[in-house]
């Protein structure tokens, strides 16, 4: 059995999170205009906390990409 996970694409202009099952199907998604360049570092933590509350089963299987890895993130 494959585990589900959270995939995050956090660009400078948008936040996109996907809950993906072990077969690669998107189970749910969140897309907002909370890009890294538009929020503070404290807001980054708050957004992740809200995401974990929404999808607690996948909180230890989260992969982040995009501008979150920059000096802004």
C-alpha positions as CSV (number, residue, x, y, z in Angstrom):
1,X,0.0,0.0,0.0
2,X,1.4,3.4,-1.0
3,X,1.1,6.4,1.3
4,X,-0.7,9.6,0.4
5,X,1.2,12.8,0.6
6,X,1.0,16.6,0.3
7,X,2.7,18.3,-2.7
8,X,3.2,22.1,-2.4
9,X,4.2,24.4,-5.2
10,X,4.8,27.8,-3.5
11,X,5.7,30.4,-6.1
12,X,6.2,34.1,-5.5
13,X,2.6,34.8,-6.4
14,X,0.6,31.7,-5.5
15,X,0.3,28.9,-3.0
16,X,-0.8,25.5,-4.4
17,X,-1.2,22.4,-2.3
18,X,-2.4,19.0,-3.4
19,X,-3.3,16.0,-1.4
20,X,-2.3,13.1,-3.5
21,X,-2.9,9.4,-2.9
22,X,-0.4,6.6,-3.3
23,X,-1.5,6.0,-6.9
24,X,-0.9,9.6,-7.9
25,X,-4.5,10.8,-8.0
26,X,-5.3,14.3,-6.6
27,X,-7.8,13.9,-3.7
28,X,-8.0,17.6,-2.8
29,X,-6.3,20.9,-3.6
30,X,-5.9,24.4,-2.2
31,X,-4.9,27.3,-4.5
32,X,-4.6,30.8,-3.1
33,X,-2.8,34.0,-4.0
34,X,-0.6,33.8,-0.9
35,X,2.7,33.7,-2.8
36,X,6.0,33.9,-0.9
37,X,6.6,37.5,-2.1
38,X,3.2,38.5,-0.6
39,X,3.4,37.2,2.9
40,X,5.7,37.3,6.0
41,X,7.7,34.4,7.4
42,X,5.2,34.1,10.3
43,X,2.4,33.7,7.8
44,X,4.3,30.9,6.1
45,X,4.2,28.9,9.3
46,X,0.5,29.7,9.8
47,X,-0.4,28.5,6.3
48,X,1.5,25.2,6.9
49,X,-0.3,24.8,10.2
50,X,-3.7,25.3,8.6
51,X,-2.8,22.8,5.9
52,X,-1.8,20.2,8.5
53,X,-5.1,20.7,10.3
54,X,-7.0,20.1,7.0
55,X,-5.0,17.0,6.0
56,X,-3.5,15.6,9.2
57,X,-3.0,12.1,7.8
58,X,-0.3,13.4,5.4
59,X,1.5,15.8,7.8
60,X,4.7,13.8,7.8
61,X,4.7,13.2,4.0
62,X,4.9,16.8,2.7
63,X,7.1,17.9,-0.3
64,X,7.6,21.6,-1.0
65,X,8.9,23.2,-4.2
66,X,9.1,26.6,-5.8
67,X,10.1,29.8,-4.1
68,X,9.7,28.3,-0.7
69,X,13.4,27.2,-1.1
70,X,14.6,30.8,-1.9
71,X,15.9,33.4,0.5
72,X,12.3,34.7,0.7
73,X,10.9,31.4,1.9
